[in-house]
């Protein structure tokens, strides 16, 4: 099975996934990245933290996918 790595980018902090996960297809990796991004957005929102988050999915051939979100708070509604 192919191995996919999920690198987490938050502002100036980058966490590189050195180990990765064996998954059946790139589509499974894409869905996992989208779920992880949603969870990160939820965590930022609950903590009232604005900022940007990105998850980069890669394999040994390079970057396959980058999903990102911007959490920004309006001053007044």
PyMOL Python script that loads the backbone (N, CA, C, O; Angstrom):
from pymol import cmd

cmd.read_pdbstr("""\
ATOM      1  N   UNK A   1       0.840  -1.189   0.000  1.00  0.00           N
ATOM      2  CA  UNK A   1       0.000   0.000   0.000  1.00  0.00           C
ATOM      3  C   UNK A   1       0.881   1.246   0.000  1.00  0.00           C
ATOM      4  O   UNK A   1       1.952   1.259   0.607  1.00  0.00           O
ATOM      5  N   UNK A   2       0.423   2.291  -0.685  1.00  0.00           N
ATOM      6  CA  UNK A   2       1.205   3.534  -0.692  1.00  0.00           C
ATOM      7  C   UNK A   2       1.170   4.242   0.666  1.00  0.00           C
ATOM      8  O   UNK A   2       0.211   4.117   1.427  1.00  0.00           O
ATOM      9  N   UNK A   3       2.228   4.978   0.944  1.00  0.00           N
ATOM     10  CA  UNK A   3       2.343   5.731   2.204  1.00  0.00           C
ATOM     11  C   UNK A   3       2.139   7.213   1.916  1.00  0.00           C
ATOM     12  O   UNK A   3       2.730   7.775   0.994  1.00  0.00           O
ATOM     13  N   UNK A   4       1.285   7.832   2.731  1.00  0.00           N
ATOM     14  CA  UNK A   4       0.978   9.255   2.600  1.00  0.00           C
ATOM     15  C   UNK A   4       1.382   9.971   3.879  1.00  0.00           C
ATOM     16  O   UNK A   4       1.223   9.444   4.980  1.00  0.00           O
ATOM     17  N   UNK A   5       1.905  11.174   3.716  1.00  0.00           N
ATOM     18  CA  UNK A   5       2.331  12.002   4.847  1.00  0.00           C
ATOM     19  C   UNK A   5       1.429  13.232   4.895  1.00  0.00           C
ATOM     20  O   UNK A   5       1.067  13.792   3.860  1.00  0.00           O
ATOM     21  N   UNK A   6       1.070  13.647   6.118  1.00  0.00           N
ATOM     22  CA  UNK A   6       0.172  14.775   6.342  1.00  0.00           C
ATOM     23  C   UNK A   6       0.923  15.829   7.143  1.00  0.00           C
ATOM     24  O   UNK A   6       1.032  15.725   8.365  1.00  0.00           O
ATOM     25  N   UNK A   7       1.440  16.840   6.459  1.00  0.00           N
ATOM     26  CA  UNK A   7       2.175  17.919   7.119  1.00  0.00           C
ATOM     27  C   UNK A   7       1.193  19.021   7.503  1.00  0.00           C
ATOM     28  O   UNK A   7       0.316  19.386   6.720  1.00  0.00           O
ATOM     29  N   UNK A   8       1.348  19.546   8.717  1.00  0.00           N
ATOM     30  CA  UNK A   8       0.429  20.533   9.289  1.00  0.00           C
ATOM     31  C   UNK A   8       1.133  21.885   9.334  1.00  0.00           C
ATOM     32  O   UNK A   8       2.210  22.009   9.917  1.00  0.00           O
ATOM     33  N   UNK A   9       0.527  22.891   8.722  1.00  0.00           N
ATOM     34  CA  UNK A   9       1.089  24.249   8.685  1.00  0.00           C
ATOM     35  C   UNK A   9       0.135  25.194   9.412  1.00  0.00           C
ATOM     36  O   UNK A   9      -1.037  25.312   9.056  1.00  0.00           O
ATOM     37  N   UNK A  10       0.654  25.853  10.422  1.00  0.00           N
ATOM     38  CA  UNK A  10      -0.143  26.821  11.192  1.00  0.00           C
ATOM     39  C   UNK A  10       0.718  28.052  11.423  1.00  0.00           C
ATOM     40  O   UNK A  10       1.697  28.007  12.169  1.00  0.00           O
ATOM     41  N   UNK A  11       0.347  29.152  10.778  1.00  0.00           N
ATOM     42  CA  UNK A  11       1.109  30.407  10.874  1.00  0.00           C
ATOM     43  C   UNK A  11       2.589  30.122  10.584  1.00  0.00           C
ATOM     44  O   UNK A  11       2.927  29.687   9.484  1.00  0.00           O
ATOM     45  N   UNK A  12       3.445  30.357  11.532  1.00  0.00           N
ATOM     46  CA  UNK A  12       4.883  30.143  11.344  1.00  0.00           C
ATOM     47  C   UNK A  12       5.333  28.744  11.733  1.00  0.00           C
ATOM     48  O   UNK A  12       6.503  28.405  11.556  1.00  0.00           O
ATOM     49  N   UNK A  13       4.431  27.928  12.258  1.00  0.00           N
ATOM     50  CA  UNK A  13       4.790  26.594  12.745  1.00  0.00           C
ATOM     51  C   UNK A  13       4.428  25.531  11.702  1.00  0.00           C
ATOM     52  O   UNK A  13       3.314  25.510  11.178  1.00  0.00           O
ATOM     53  N   UNK A  14       5.376  24.665  11.418  1.00  0.00           N
ATOM     54  CA  UNK A  14       5.145  23.560  10.490  1.00  0.00           C
ATOM     55  C   UNK A  14       5.503  22.263  11.207  1.00  0.00           C
ATOM     56  O   UNK A  14       6.584  22.136  11.781  1.00  0.00           O
ATOM     57  N   UNK A  15       4.585  21.306  11.166  1.00  0.00           N
ATOM     58  CA  UNK A  15       4.840  19.993  11.743  1.00  0.00           C
ATOM     59  C   UNK A  15       4.892  18.998  10.596  1.00  0.00           C
ATOM     60  O   UNK A  15       3.890  18.753   9.925  1.00  0.00           O
ATOM     61  N   UNK A  16       6.067  18.429  10.381  1.00  0.00           N
ATOM     62  CA  UNK A  16       6.286  17.489   9.287  1.00  0.00           C
ATOM     63  C   UNK A  16       5.966  16.074   9.773  1.00  0.00           C
ATOM     64  O   UNK A  16       6.452  15.635  10.815  1.00  0.00           O
ATOM     65  N   UNK A  17       5.154  15.383   9.008  1.00  0.00           N
ATOM     66  CA  UNK A  17       4.797  13.996   9.296  1.00  0.00           C
ATOM     67  C   UNK A  17       5.895  13.099   8.728  1.00  0.00           C
ATOM     68  O   UNK A  17       5.903  12.795   7.535  1.00  0.00           O
ATOM     69  N   UNK A  18       6.808  12.685   9.578  1.00  0.00           N
ATOM     70  CA  UNK A  18       7.936  11.859   9.150  1.00  0.00           C
ATOM     71  C   UNK A  18       7.537  10.408   8.919  1.00  0.00           C
ATOM     72  O   UNK A  18       8.159   9.719   8.111  1.00  0.00           O
ATOM     73  N   UNK A  19       6.507   9.936   9.618  1.00  0.00           N
ATOM     74  CA  UNK A  19       6.131   8.527   9.569  1.00  0.00           C
ATOM     75  C   UNK A  19       5.127   8.244   8.462  1.00  0.00           C
ATOM     76  O   UNK A  19       5.315   7.310   7.682  1.00  0.00           O
ATOM     77  N   UNK A  20       4.083   9.022   8.384  1.00  0.00           N
ATOM     78  CA  UNK A  20       3.044   8.817   7.387  1.00  0.00           C
ATOM     79  C   UNK A  20       2.124   7.650   7.736  1.00  0.00           C
ATOM     80  O   UNK A  20       2.237   7.024   8.791  1.00  0.00           O
ATOM     81  N   UNK A  21       1.215   7.386   6.808  1.00  0.00           N
ATOM     82  CA  UNK A  21       0.254   6.298   6.991  1.00  0.00           C
ATOM     83  C   UNK A  21       0.091   5.554   5.680  1.00  0.00           C
ATOM     84  O   UNK A  21       0.070   6.161   4.609  1.00  0.00           O
ATOM     85  N   UNK A  22      -0.022   4.263   5.768  1.00  0.00           N
ATOM     86  CA  UNK A  22      -0.313   3.472   4.582  1.00  0.00           C
ATOM     87  C   UNK A  22      -1.817   3.506   4.346  1.00  0.00           C
ATOM     88  O   UNK A  22      -2.601   3.153   5.227  1.00  0.00           O
ATOM     89  N   UNK A  23      -2.210   3.931   3.156  1.00  0.00           N
ATOM     90  CA  UNK A  23      -3.622   4.035   2.794  1.00  0.00           C
ATOM     91  C   UNK A  23      -3.812   3.412   1.413  1.00  0.00           C
ATOM     92  O   UNK A  23      -2.872   3.329   0.622  1.00  0.00           O
ATOM     93  N   UNK A  24      -5.019   2.985   1.140  1.00  0.00           N
ATOM     94  CA  UNK A  24      -5.284   2.295  -0.117  1.00  0.00           C
ATOM     95  C   UNK A  24      -5.143   3.187  -1.341  1.00  0.00           C
ATOM     96  O   UNK A  24      -4.580   2.771  -2.354  1.00  0.00           O
ATOM     97  N   UNK A  25      -5.659   4.424  -1.251  1.00  0.00           N
ATOM     98  CA  UNK A  25      -5.637   5.298  -2.428  1.00  0.00           C
ATOM     99  C   UNK A  25      -5.384   6.745  -2.031  1.00  0.00           C
ATOM    100  O   UNK A  25      -5.470   7.109  -0.858  1.00  0.00           O
ATOM    101  N   UNK A  26      -5.071   7.562  -3.029  1.00  0.00           N
ATOM    102  CA  UNK A  26      -4.915   8.999  -2.805  1.00  0.00           C
ATOM    103  C   UNK A  26      -6.250   9.633  -2.433  1.00  0.00           C
ATOM    104  O   UNK A  26      -6.278  10.635  -1.718  1.00  0.00           O
ATOM    105  N   UNK A  27      -7.354   9.065  -2.907  1.00  0.00           N
ATOM    106  CA  UNK A  27      -8.673   9.597  -2.550  1.00  0.00           C
ATOM    107  C   UNK A  27      -8.938   9.444  -1.056  1.00  0.00           C
ATOM    108  O   UNK A  27      -9.525  10.332  -0.436  1.00  0.00           O
ATOM    109  N   UNK A  28      -8.515   8.336  -0.480  1.00  0.00           N
ATOM    110  CA  UNK A  28      -8.663   8.141   0.971  1.00  0.00           C
ATOM    111  C   UNK A  28      -7.828   9.196   1.703  1.00  0.00           C
ATOM    112  O   UNK A  28      -8.286   9.771   2.691  1.00  0.00           O
ATOM    113  N   UNK A  29      -6.613   9.449   1.226  1.00  0.00           N
ATOM    114  CA  UNK A  29      -5.753  10.471   1.840  1.00  0.00           C
ATOM    115  C   UNK A  29      -6.403  11.853   1.737  1.00  0.00           C
ATOM    116  O   UNK A  29      -6.346  12.637   2.685  1.00  0.00           O
ATOM    117  N   UNK A  30      -7.016  12.152   0.596  1.00  0.00           N
ATOM    118  CA  UNK A  30      -7.694  13.439   0.410  1.00  0.00           C
ATOM    119  C   UNK A  30      -8.824  13.600   1.414  1.00  0.00           C
ATOM    120  O   UNK A  30      -8.963  14.655   2.032  1.00  0.00           O
ATOM    121  N   UNK A  31      -9.632  12.560   1.577  1.00  0.00           N
ATOM    122  CA  UNK A  31     -10.745  12.641   2.532  1.00  0.00           C
ATOM    123  C   UNK A  31     -10.231  12.810   3.960  1.00  0.00           C
ATOM    124  O   UNK A  31     -10.802  13.572   4.741  1.00  0.00           O
ATOM    125  N   UNK A  32      -9.161  12.106   4.301  1.00  0.00           N
ATOM    126  CA  UNK A  32      -8.585  12.253   5.648  1.00  0.00           C
ATOM    127  C   UNK A  32      -8.073  13.672   5.875  1.00  0.00           C
ATOM    128  O   UNK A  32      -8.227  14.218   6.968  1.00  0.00           O
ATOM    129  N   UNK A  33      -7.469  14.271   4.856  1.00  0.00           N
ATOM    130  CA  UNK A  33      -6.972  15.640   4.982  1.00  0.00           C
ATOM    131  C   UNK A  33      -8.119  16.621   5.190  1.00  0.00           C
ATOM    132  O   UNK A  33      -8.001  17.550   5.989  1.00  0.00           O
ATOM    133  N   UNK A  34      -9.210  16.426   4.492  1.00  0.00           N
ATOM    134  CA  UNK A  34     -10.369  17.317   4.636  1.00  0.00           C
ATOM    135  C   UNK A  34     -10.981  17.198   6.039  1.00  0.00           C
ATOM    136  O   UNK A  34     -11.360  18.204   6.638  1.00  0.00           O
ATOM    137  N   UNK A  35     -11.075  15.987   6.550  1.00  0.00           N
ATOM    138  CA  UNK A  35     -11.603  15.790   7.910  1.00  0.00           C
ATOM    139  C   UNK A  35     -10.667  16.456   8.923  1.00  0.00           C
ATOM    140  O   UNK A  35     -11.124  17.148   9.833  1.00  0.00           O
ATOM    141  N   UNK A  36      -9.366  16.246   8.766  1.00  0.00           N
ATOM    142  CA  UNK A  36      -8.398  16.847   9.692  1.00  0.00           C
ATOM    143  C   UNK A  36      -8.461  18.369   9.644  1.00  0.00           C
ATOM    144  O   UNK A  36      -8.349  19.026  10.679  1.00  0.00           O
ATOM    145  N   UNK A  37      -8.638  18.930   8.458  1.00  0.00           N
ATOM    146  CA  UNK A  37      -8.756  20.383   8.339  1.00  0.00           C
ATOM    147  C   UNK A  37     -10.010  20.878   9.054  1.00  0.00           C
ATOM    148  O   UNK A  37      -9.968  21.890   9.753  1.00  0.00           O
ATOM    149  N   UNK A  38     -11.114  20.176   8.882  1.00  0.00           N
ATOM    150  CA  UNK A  38     -12.349  20.549   9.582  1.00  0.00           C
ATOM    151  C   UNK A  38     -12.186  20.521  11.093  1.00  0.00           C
ATOM    152  O   UNK A  38     -12.686  21.400  11.795  1.00  0.00           O
ATOM    153  N   UNK A  39     -11.489  19.514  11.587  1.00  0.00           N
ATOM    154  CA  UNK A  39     -11.246  19.427  13.036  1.00  0.00           C
ATOM    155  C   UNK A  39     -10.357  20.574  13.511  1.00  0.00           C
ATOM    156  O   UNK A  39     -10.579  21.128  14.588  1.00  0.00           O
ATOM    157  N   UNK A  40      -9.361  20.927  12.718  1.00  0.00           N
ATOM    158  CA  UNK A  40      -8.484  22.035  13.087  1.00  0.00           C
ATOM    159  C   UNK A  40      -9.250  23.356  13.095  1.00  0.00           C
ATOM    160  O   UNK A  40      -9.049  24.182  13.986  1.00  0.00           O
ATOM    161  N   UNK A  41     -10.116  23.561  12.123  1.00  0.00           N
ATOM    162  CA  UNK A  41     -10.947  24.776  12.093  1.00  0.00           C
ATOM    163  C   UNK A  41     -11.835  24.828  13.326  1.00  0.00           C
ATOM    164  O   UNK A  41     -11.975  25.884  13.942  1.00  0.00           O
ATOM    165  N   UNK A  42     -12.432  23.711  13.689  1.00  0.00           N
ATOM    166  CA  UNK A  42     -13.268  23.661  14.893  1.00  0.00           C
ATOM    167  C   UNK A  42     -12.450  24.042  16.120  1.00  0.00           C
ATOM    168  O   UNK A  42     -12.907  24.837  16.941  1.00  0.00           O
ATOM    169  N   UNK A  43     -11.252  23.489  16.257  1.00  0.00           N
ATOM    170  CA  UNK A  43     -10.405  23.791  17.409  1.00  0.00           C
ATOM    171  C   UNK A  43     -10.038  25.272  17.455  1.00  0.00           C
ATOM    172  O   UNK A  43     -10.072  25.884  18.523  1.00  0.00           O
ATOM    173  N   UNK A  44      -9.689  25.851  16.311  1.00  0.00           N
ATOM    174  CA  UNK A  44      -9.364  27.277  16.262  1.00  0.00           C
ATOM    175  C   UNK A  44     -10.578  28.103  16.669  1.00  0.00           C
ATOM    176  O   UNK A  44     -10.454  29.063  17.429  1.00  0.00           O
ATOM    177  N   UNK A  45     -11.745  27.731  16.163  1.00  0.00           N
ATOM    178  CA  UNK A  45     -12.965  28.492  16.443  1.00  0.00           C
ATOM    179  C   UNK A  45     -13.318  28.423  17.926  1.00  0.00           C
ATOM    180  O   UNK A  45     -13.655  29.439  18.534  1.00  0.00           O
ATOM    181  N   UNK A  46     -13.243  27.240  18.504  1.00  0.00           N
ATOM    182  CA  UNK A  46     -13.558  27.090  19.928  1.00  0.00           C
ATOM    183  C   UNK A  46     -12.577  27.864  20.804  1.00  0.00           C
ATOM    184  O   UNK A  46     -12.950  28.368  21.863  1.00  0.00           O
ATOM    185  N   UNK A  47     -11.334  27.959  20.365  1.00  0.00           N
ATOM    186  CA  UNK A  47     -10.321  28.684  21.133  1.00  0.00           C
ATOM    187  C   UNK A  47     -10.293  30.170  20.784  1.00  0.00           C
ATOM    188  O   UNK A  47      -9.478  30.920  21.321  1.00  0.00           O
ATOM    189  N   UNK A  48     -11.188  30.598  19.879  1.00  0.00           N
ATOM    190  CA  UNK A  48     -11.254  31.995  19.428  1.00  0.00           C
ATOM    191  C   UNK A  48      -9.906  32.469  18.902  1.00  0.00           C
ATOM    192  O   UNK A  48      -9.466  33.583  19.187  1.00  0.00           O
ATOM    193  N   UNK A  49      -9.259  31.599  18.127  1.00  0.00           N
ATOM    194  CA  UNK A  49      -7.951  31.917  17.553  1.00  0.00           C
ATOM    195  C   UNK A  49      -8.089  32.159  16.060  1.00  0.00           C
ATOM    196  O   UNK A  49      -8.440  31.235  15.326  1.00  0.00           O
ATOM    197  N   UNK A  50      -7.827  33.358  15.590  1.00  0.00           N
ATOM    198  CA  UNK A  50      -7.795  33.574  14.147  1.00  0.00           C
ATOM    199  C   UNK A  50      -6.480  33.037  13.578  1.00  0.00           C
ATOM    200  O   UNK A  50      -5.510  32.843  14.310  1.00  0.00           O
ATOM    201  N   UNK A  51      -6.462  32.806  12.301  1.00  0.00           N
ATOM    202  CA  UNK A  51      -5.227  32.370  11.664  1.00  0.00           C
ATOM    203  C   UNK A  51      -5.494  31.482  10.469  1.00  0.00           C
ATOM    204  O   UNK A  51      -6.640  31.245  10.088  1.00  0.00           O
ATOM    205  N   UNK A  52      -4.417  30.997   9.889  1.00  0.00           N
ATOM    206  CA  UNK A  52      -4.551  30.108   8.742  1.00  0.00           C
ATOM    207  C   UNK A  52      -4.000  28.731   9.091  1.00  0.00           C
ATOM    208  O   UNK A  52      -3.077  28.587   9.893  1.00  0.00           O
ATOM    209  N   UNK A  53      -4.593  27.739   8.468  1.00  0.00           N
ATOM    210  CA  UNK A  53      -4.213  26.350   8.684  1.00  0.00           C
ATOM    211  C   UNK A  53      -4.124  25.703   7.311  1.00  0.00           C
ATOM    212  O   UNK A  53      -4.957  25.961   6.442  1.00  0.00           O
ATOM    213  N   UNK A  54      -3.116  24.865   7.117  1.00  0.00           N
ATOM    214  CA  UNK A  54      -3.017  24.095   5.881  1.00  0.00           C
ATOM    215  C   UNK A  54      -2.537  22.693   6.216  1.00  0.00           C
ATOM    216  O   UNK A  54      -1.726  22.495   7.120  1.00  0.00           O
ATOM    217  N   UNK A  55      -3.045  21.741   5.481  1.00  0.00           N
ATOM    218  CA  UNK A  55      -2.561  20.369   5.571  1.00  0.00           C
ATOM    219  C   UNK A  55      -2.076  20.006   4.177  1.00  0.00           C
ATOM    220  O   UNK A  55      -2.818  20.086   3.199  1.00  0.00           O
ATOM    221  N   UNK A  56      -0.818  19.606   4.112  1.00  0.00           N
ATOM    222  CA  UNK A  56      -0.203  19.214   2.849  1.00  0.00           C
ATOM    223  C   UNK A  56      -0.052  17.698   2.860  1.00  0.00           C
ATOM    224  O   UNK A  56       0.556  17.124   3.764  1.00  0.00           O
ATOM    225  N   UNK A  57      -0.612  17.067   1.845  1.00  0.00           N
ATOM    226  CA  UNK A  57      -0.518  15.612   1.722  1.00  0.00           C
ATOM    227  C   UNK A  57       0.546  15.318   0.672  1.00  0.00           C
ATOM    228  O   UNK A  57       0.522  15.870  -0.428  1.00  0.00           O
ATOM    229  N   UNK A  58       1.469  14.450   1.024  1.00  0.00           N
ATOM    230  CA  UNK A  58       2.529  14.107   0.082  1.00  0.00           C
ATOM    231  C   UNK A  58       2.839  12.618   0.144  1.00  0.00           C
ATOM    232  O   UNK A  58       2.533  11.942   1.127  1.00  0.00           O
ATOM    233  N   UNK A  59       3.443  12.130  -0.910  1.00  0.00           N
ATOM    234  CA  UNK A  59       3.975  10.774  -0.914  1.00  0.00           C
ATOM    235  C   UNK A  59       5.430  10.867  -1.340  1.00  0.00           C
ATOM    236  O   UNK A  59       5.983  11.966  -1.377  1.00  0.00           O
ATOM    237  N   UNK A  60       6.058   9.762  -1.658  1.00  0.00           N
ATOM    238  CA  UNK A  60       7.484   9.830  -1.992  1.00  0.00           C
ATOM    239  C   UNK A  60       7.742  10.531  -3.327  1.00  0.00           C
ATOM    240  O   UNK A  60       8.888  10.869  -3.627  1.00  0.00           O
ATOM    241  N   UNK A  61       6.706  10.755  -4.130  1.00  0.00           N
ATOM    242  CA  UNK A  61       6.854  11.474  -5.398  1.00  0.00           C
ATOM    243  C   UNK A  61       6.711  12.985  -5.218  1.00  0.00           C
ATOM    244  O   UNK A  61       7.084  13.745  -6.111  1.00  0.00           O
ATOM    245  N   UNK A  62       6.178  13.433  -4.081  1.00  0.00           N
ATOM    246  CA  UNK A  62       6.017  14.864  -3.844  1.00  0.00           C
ATOM    247  C   UNK A  62       4.643  15.211  -3.318  1.00  0.00           C
ATOM    248  O   UNK A  62       3.917  14.349  -2.824  1.00  0.00           O
ATOM    249  N   UNK A  63       4.291  16.488  -3.429  1.00  0.00           N
ATOM    250  CA  UNK A  63       3.022  16.994  -2.899  1.00  0.00           C
ATOM    251  C   UNK A  63       1.881  16.562  -3.816  1.00  0.00           C
ATOM    252  O   UNK A  63       1.934  16.739  -5.033  1.00  0.00           O
ATOM    253  N   UNK A  64       0.848  15.992  -3.198  1.00  0.00           N
ATOM    254  CA  UNK A  64      -0.342  15.574  -3.923  1.00  0.00           C
ATOM    255  C   UNK A  64      -1.491  16.550  -3.756  1.00  0.00           C
ATOM    256  O   UNK A  64      -2.292  16.745  -4.670  1.00  0.00           O
ATOM    257  N   UNK A  65      -1.566  17.164  -2.575  1.00  0.00           N
ATOM    258  CA  UNK A  65      -2.734  17.970  -2.240  1.00  0.00           C
ATOM    259  C   UNK A  65      -2.388  18.946  -1.130  1.00  0.00           C
ATOM    260  O   UNK A  65      -1.610  18.637  -0.228  1.00  0.00           O
ATOM    261  N   UNK A  66      -2.979  20.126  -1.214  1.00  0.00           N
ATOM    262  CA  UNK A  66      -2.874  21.109  -0.130  1.00  0.00           C
ATOM    263  C   UNK A  66      -4.285  21.617   0.137  1.00  0.00           C
ATOM    264  O   UNK A  66      -4.935  22.159  -0.758  1.00  0.00           O
ATOM    265  N   UNK A  67      -4.757  21.441   1.367  1.00  0.00           N
ATOM    266  CA  UNK A  67      -6.056  21.997   1.755  1.00  0.00           C
ATOM    267  C   UNK A  67      -5.786  23.041   2.828  1.00  0.00           C
ATOM    268  O   UNK A  67      -4.940  22.841   3.699  1.00  0.00           O
ATOM    269  N   UNK A  68      -6.505  24.153   2.761  1.00  0.00           N
ATOM    270  CA  UNK A  68      -6.242  25.216   3.719  1.00  0.00           C
ATOM    271  C   UNK A  68      -7.514  25.973   4.071  1.00  0.00           C
ATOM    272  O   UNK A  68      -8.510  25.940   3.348  1.00  0.00           O
ATOM    273  N   UNK A  69      -7.443  26.656   5.208  1.00  0.00           N
ATOM    274  CA  UNK A  69      -8.568  27.445   5.693  1.00  0.00           C
ATOM    275  C   UNK A  69      -8.020  28.688   6.389  1.00  0.00           C
ATOM    276  O   UNK A  69      -6.937  28.677   6.974  1.00  0.00           O
ATOM    277  N   UNK A  70      -8.801  29.748   6.305  1.00  0.00           N
ATOM    278  CA  UNK A  70      -8.481  30.990   6.995  1.00  0.00           C
ATOM    279  C   UNK A  70      -9.586  31.259   7.996  1.00  0.00           C
ATOM    280  O   UNK A  70     -10.760  31.326   7.633  1.00  0.00           O
ATOM    281  N   UNK A  71      -9.212  31.411   9.245  1.00  0.00           N
ATOM    282  CA  UNK A  71     -10.172  31.729  10.300  1.00  0.00           C
ATOM    283  C   UNK A  71      -9.936  33.179  10.674  1.00  0.00           C
ATOM    284  O   UNK A  71      -8.883  33.536  11.201  1.00  0.00           O
ATOM    285  N   UNK A  72     -10.929  34.010  10.394  1.00  0.00           N
ATOM    286  CA  UNK A  72     -10.797  35.440  10.630  1.00  0.00           C
ATOM    287  C   UNK A  72     -12.065  35.907  11.345  1.00  0.00           C
ATOM    288  O   UNK A  72     -13.165  35.444  11.041  1.00  0.00           O
ATOM    289  N   UNK A  73     -11.904  36.806  12.274  1.00  0.00           N
ATOM    290  CA  UNK A  73     -13.018  37.287  13.065  1.00  0.00           C
ATOM    291  C   UNK A  73     -13.357  38.713  12.653  1.00  0.00           C
ATOM    292  O   UNK A  73     -12.495  39.592  12.642  1.00  0.00           O
ATOM    293  N   UNK A  74     -14.611  38.925  12.316  1.00  0.00           N
ATOM    294  CA  UNK A  74     -15.053  40.285  12.005  1.00  0.00           C
ATOM    295  C   UNK A  74     -15.153  41.076  13.303  1.00  0.00           C
ATOM    296  O   UNK A  74     -15.499  40.533  14.353  1.00  0.00           O
ATOM    297  N   UNK A  75     -14.842  42.373  13.215  1.00  0.00           N
ATOM    298  CA  UNK A  75     -14.873  43.195  14.426  1.00  0.00           C
ATOM    299  C   UNK A  75     -16.269  43.379  14.960  1.00  0.00           C
ATOM    300  O   UNK A  75     -16.466  43.422  16.174  1.00  0.00           O
ATOM    301  N   UNK A  76     -17.243  43.489  14.081  1.00  0.00           N
ATOM    302  CA  UNK A  76     -18.613  43.617  14.561  1.00  0.00           C
ATOM    303  C   UNK A  76     -19.545  42.959  13.556  1.00  0.00           C
ATOM    304  O   UNK A  76     -19.270  42.950  12.356  1.00  0.00           O
ATOM    305  N   UNK A  77     -20.603  42.431  14.029  1.00  0.00           N
ATOM    306  CA  UNK A  77     -21.580  41.776  13.168  1.00  0.00           C
ATOM    307  C   UNK A  77     -22.693  42.702  13.015  1.00  0.00           C
ATOM    308  O   UNK A  77     -23.665  42.390  12.327  1.00  0.00           O
TER     309      UNK A  77
END
""", "prot")
cmd.dss("prot")
cmd.show_as("cartoon", "prot")
cmd.util.cbc("prot")
cmd.orient("prot")
